[in-house]
Amino acid sequence: MKNKEIVKTRRNFLKTSGTAAIGSTVALNFLVPGTSSAMNNNTLKVGLIGCGGRGTGAANQALNADNNVILTAMADVFEERIVESLSNLKELHDDKVKVENKQKYAGFDAYQKVIDSDVDVIILATPPVFRPLQLEKAVAAGKHIFCEKPMAVDAPGIRRALEAAKKAKKKNLSLVSGFCWRFHSPKRETFGKILNGDIGEVHTIYNTYNTGELWSKPWQPEWSDMEKKMRNWLYYNWISGDHIVEQAIHSIDMGSWALNDRQPTSVTATGGRQVRTEDVFGNIFDHFAVVFDYDNGAKSFHFSRQQKNCSRSYAVEMLGSKGRCVVDVIRRQHEIFGENPWRYRGEGNDMYQQEHDDLFASIRNNKPIYDGDWMLQSNMMAIMGRMAAYSGQTITWEEAWNSDENLGPDPEDYSWELVYEGPPVAKPGITKFI
Ligand SMILES: NC(=O)c1ccc[n+]([C@@H]2O[C@H](COP(=O)([O-])OP(=O)(O)OC[C@H]3O[C@@H](n4cnc5c(N)ncnc54)[C@H](O)[C@@H]3O)[C@@H](O)[C@H]2O)c1
């Protein structure tokens, strides 16, 4: 979703989403008395970890989601990101932004300081490699969590995140995923119909995330090796997971949703780095083509690319025994053809706002939301697609799940002095699946 061609500027984005939450705030004022949570009347304090574009947007939405919520702590590896994010948020919510100087934390250990502060809700919005560690620590400290996608970049990270997610469930903490399409009302209605059998048994899925090139920040002579990589984290698979995991995962997730989150049995894929070959683009691919196989004979095909001057598409097409369904993000199409024809005709909600409306309502109502299992399964599917494309091998779910490949150092060992080249650009048939 970082495509500069389709995303509004951050300022505009903040302004638009700043006006979208009135409905939810009103709803929370009329919570039934006696919904038993001790939290019901308390001021909810939010801590933001990762003060970039998405983290700032999510903090804005959290502040919109409830009358009695304030932002009290912020962390980022770069101090200037905190300053910029704070100034944007203050423009929108001067009365709700209460971050004292001592609650602004910079550096690689800053996240822990936000977690150790007295916040109730944590927003996790750093680059993905840090998510399993930060999720684990936030759950250990008993915080409710908004967890951006992706939740991990490799299988050990997924397993670690799942352990943390299960603990969140046991502790009755809300864990809401950043797979935003699942919070979009037209998609909720459409996928509801698919799961209700309106196109019969779904046997084939085709989904795409074909986009142009994304942003990159020109290397400055004074930057250390690690600073170059942290500022351009998208292009290092050990930080981002590669674009299939970092971005195209949204479409893979919708494909999984259509099959009621059935687990695939195996994956075969191809991919490469054809156009975006310069050093500044790190070690990631610029295109993938993947097919997931299922035990009931269903197949799900995924295509993604980040190449400029090519056609764009973010869509999921589902074929079933009684019809066909098209969900096309660019055309805003949600349509069923066949025995039960239907088309979504409404305006649709602000899905980013909905994520936080649901999260805060769940806290107020003491009805925790647990997105852990499906979000990590979708994340694992994107990772196994990458594994198959990198290695050129067909890989089973069990093999992928049990993989011990860590793409990079333990996130706790990151520092500005770290020098890590990362794996070389993968070559199918030569790069080993580990
Ligand atoms: N759901 C969506 O539609 C959507 C859209 C955009 C981004 N995202 C996801 O949100 C996450 C952030 O993306 P973004 O676009 O905001 O990127 P960004 O680069 O704008 O922001 C990330 C911020 O995290 C900071 N950071 C890096 N490592 C950190 C650490 N260890 N501790 C604290 N802060 C750290 C960076 O300095 C940066 O300010 C990514 O996982 C991305 O995939 C989701």
The ligand as a MOL file (V3000), in Angstrom:
LIG
                    3D

  0  0  0     0  0            999 V3000
M  V30 BEGIN CTAB
M  V30 COUNTS 44 48 0 0 0
M  V30 BEGIN ATOM
M  V30 1 N -2.1150 -2.0220 6.1920 0
M  V30 2 C -1.6930 -1.1690 5.3010 0
M  V30 3 O -2.4020 -0.7750 4.3810 0
M  V30 4 C -0.2930 -0.6440 5.3890 0
M  V30 5 C 0.0820 0.5010 4.6650 0
M  V30 6 C 1.3910 0.9790 4.7940 0
M  V30 7 C 2.2850 0.2780 5.5950 0
M  V30 8 N 1.8970 -0.8340 6.2740 0 CHG=1
M  V30 9 C 2.8430 -1.5710 7.1360 0
M  V30 10 O 3.1650 -0.7340 8.2450 0
M  V30 11 C 4.5190 -0.9210 8.6040 0
M  V30 12 C 5.2450 0.4380 8.5610 0
M  V30 13 O 5.1950 0.9320 7.2510 0
M  V30 14 P 5.3210 2.5020 6.9280 0
M  V30 15 O 4.8210 2.6860 5.5600 0
M  V30 16 O 4.7560 3.2790 8.0290 0 CHG=-1
M  V30 17 O 6.9010 2.6590 6.9080 0
M  V30 18 P 7.7540 3.9320 7.3810 0
M  V30 19 O 9.1450 3.6970 6.9520 0
M  V30 20 O 7.0470 5.1710 6.9660 0
M  V30 21 O 7.6420 3.8420 8.9640 0
M  V30 22 C 8.2950 2.8640 9.7560 0
M  V30 23 C 8.8710 3.6110 10.9500 0
M  V30 24 O 9.3820 2.6540 11.8870 0
M  V30 25 C 10.6200 3.1630 12.3690 0
M  V30 26 N 11.3960 2.0410 12.9000 0
M  V30 27 C 12.2000 1.1840 12.2280 0
M  V30 28 N 12.6830 0.2540 13.0730 0
M  V30 29 C 12.1980 0.5380 14.2980 0
M  V30 30 C 12.3530 -0.0530 15.5750 0
M  V30 31 N 13.0940 -1.1540 15.7440 0
M  V30 32 N 11.7370 0.5180 16.6230 0
M  V30 33 C 10.9890 1.6490 16.4640 0
M  V30 34 N 10.8100 2.2490 15.2740 0
M  V30 35 C 11.3890 1.7030 14.2000 0
M  V30 36 C 11.2300 3.8310 11.1530 0
M  V30 37 O 12.2630 4.7160 11.4900 0
M  V30 38 C 10.0270 4.5230 10.5390 0
M  V30 39 O 9.8340 5.8150 11.0590 0
M  V30 40 C 5.0820 -1.9540 7.6290 0
M  V30 41 O 4.9980 -3.2340 8.1800 0
M  V30 42 C 4.1560 -1.8700 6.4500 0
M  V30 43 O 4.0630 -3.0670 5.7260 0
M  V30 44 C 0.6260 -1.2890 6.1990 0
M  V30 END ATOM
M  V30 BEGIN BOND
M  V30 1 1 1 2
M  V30 2 2 2 3
M  V30 3 1 2 4
M  V30 4 1 4 5
M  V30 5 2 4 44
M  V30 6 2 5 6
M  V30 7 1 6 7
M  V30 8 2 7 8
M  V30 9 1 8 9
M  V30 10 1 8 44
M  V30 11 1 9 10
M  V30 12 1 9 42
M  V30 13 1 10 11
M  V30 14 1 11 12
M  V30 15 1 11 40
M  V30 16 1 12 13
M  V30 17 1 13 14
M  V30 18 2 14 15
M  V30 19 1 14 16
M  V30 20 1 14 17
M  V30 21 1 17 18
M  V30 22 2 18 19
M  V30 23 1 18 20
M  V30 24 1 18 21
M  V30 25 1 21 22
M  V30 26 1 22 23
M  V30 27 1 23 24
M  V30 28 1 23 38
M  V30 29 1 24 25
M  V30 30 1 25 26
M  V30 31 1 25 36
M  V30 32 1 26 27
M  V30 33 1 26 35
M  V30 34 2 27 28
M  V30 35 1 28 29
M  V30 36 1 29 30
M  V30 37 2 29 35
M  V30 38 1 30 31
M  V30 39 2 30 32
M  V30 40 1 32 33
M  V30 41 2 33 34
M  V30 42 1 34 35
M  V30 43 1 36 37
M  V30 44 1 36 38
M  V30 45 1 38 39
M  V30 46 1 40 41
M  V30 47 1 40 42
M  V30 48 1 42 43
M  V30 END BOND
M  V30 END CTAB
M  END
